[in-house]
Amino acid sequence: MNLKKYFIRALHRLQKGPGYTYKELLVWYCDNTNTHGPKRIIKEGPKKKLIWFFLTLLFASLVFWQWGILINTYLSYNVTSSLSIGFKTMKFPAVTVCNANPFKYSKVKHLLKELDRLIEAALERILQPAPWNSSENASPPLDLELWHQIPLVLIDEHDKNNPIILDIFERNQTSVDNQTSVGNETEEKKYKLAVKLCSHQGSDNCTYRNFTSAAQAVTEWYILQSTSILSKVPLQERIRMGYQAEDMILACLYGAEPCNYKNFTQIYHPDHGNCYIFNWGMDEEALNSSNPGAEFGLKLILDISQQDYIPYLSSAAGARLMLHQQKSFPFLKDQGIYAMAGTETSIGVLVDELERMGYPYSDCTMNGSDVPVKNLYSQYNTSYSIQACLRSCFQNHMIETCGCGHYMFPLPEGVNYCNNEDNPGWAYCYSSLRSSITHRQICIDSCKETCNDTQYKMTISMADWPSEASEDWIFHILSYERDMSTNVTLDRNGIIKLNIYFQEYNYRTISESAATTIVWLLSSLGGQFGFWMGGSVLCLIEFGEIIIDSLWITIINVISWCKGLKQKRAQAQYPDAPPTVSELVEAHTNLGFQHEDAGALPRDEALPPEPGTPPPNYDSLRVQPLDVLSPDSDAD
């Protein structure tokens, strides 16, 4: 019951409102607030009142300005990086080793035979003064259909405003005289070698990829042509044409435990052919390193068989290797390093662990599930990386724009690799897409860095291996172990020794933390308010109270104004004011007294008149006063 009375009183209080005018509320606030400035405004004289009003307004503006800066700083979500050093037993990194040459030339030569004859003939025309000689006429005819799909051309830039394009295999073009050189300027002419790419064969919609050196142009042309040829070869056949693990990995030792090629996982890499990963962690638990130092690391002896390299495809000789996390795909072209043949390469490893803060502090991802790009490298069951995302994004754009996929990247289901026969303009499309800043920016905006990452910092040193004094017996032993032959089948140009180990067990953790927190924001806001206005949180509550009261007074005034407006409209529609309730009651009472004076029957005893009878004449029924009657009537 008491609770009901309380709610009724609260309702009456709300209906009544604060009970003050705006001026009264303002005076009450200034007189009762704990903020220093407003009290002086109402208590001082006119001059001081003006000064204190100006100072209060100035400092209040400074407070709001500082608050805006602080809130904007907090909403920018800046981070600070901290570096910590720890010591623990660490997992040995996954080690990927590949040959710089993707295929054995002896096994792929039949596929590249016509391509090699074309490039040899082209080089003769470029380098020799006379483009046609007897030895060329005696050789079998060239397959110029393959040449015309992606030709090499000479560009005469003697007149830079009107350069002349010369096809190397066109008989009707001006021949290169004795003063001509490729890529070097003479007194008379300057020629540059370029790759001509057209949207389709015979089209005028072409672009020319210029190079400062003919060696670069020949390599780029050969890669484009061989890509078209190899893209039609089945995957298992390409694996067979690459370097096998038992031929490439001659010796292996991890710590004090021997290992061999069976401890490596084979994957096919488009750039380097067959690659082999040690300690990938896919099928078995990752290995831990028991101690730092070269004696507790991984030791390998590799044979790269340099004599079986493809001459125009691989201009560098050696092994390509990369250290990376377990269950991650190795992108050797971007993050790998070379190990030179005939050397012992020692690689000391230091570990950096990166810990980034997620949204809203940075746009990183934990596992790539929130990235809009489909990861084509997921078919390898590897973890997400930004390199995988960028290449998947490029391949998706390649498929959408060119109608086929590039040979260097994985394919989604139902799509084929590009080749010159099925997709004549694929090289032109690929070159345009690769040089498009718009497409690259789309991929950069779509892909995200991983929030947690491990980086391996390497210190590399090299020495000749084996030495001249020991090479004889070392090559004899290695040749016998590989080929079971007493003859030496290995030489310095194909042997590489690798030592990979942790330099120390100290690891660095670079972690991010929020530069501004909600605690920092509240303390900074309160500090500014207290410094400029001498206020606190309670002062803000007082200010909020007066704002609520002002709003409530405004609502009451608006409701009163609406009621008054409604009454004015009613008076304008009905000029005569309608009778009040008291007036209606008084009129009804007077009518009742009149009926009693006329001698009318009570309402409950009166009978309804017969149909068709006129209304009764109440004047005839009026009773005469007693003083009017005659004396005789009494006698009767």
Disulfide bonds with the S-S distance in Angstrom:
Cys98-Cys275 1.93
Cys198-Cys206 1.94
Cys252-Cys259 1.77
Cys364-Cys451 2.03
Cys389-Cys447 2.01
Cys393-Cys443 2.13
Cys402-Cys429 1.77
Cys404-Cys418 1.86
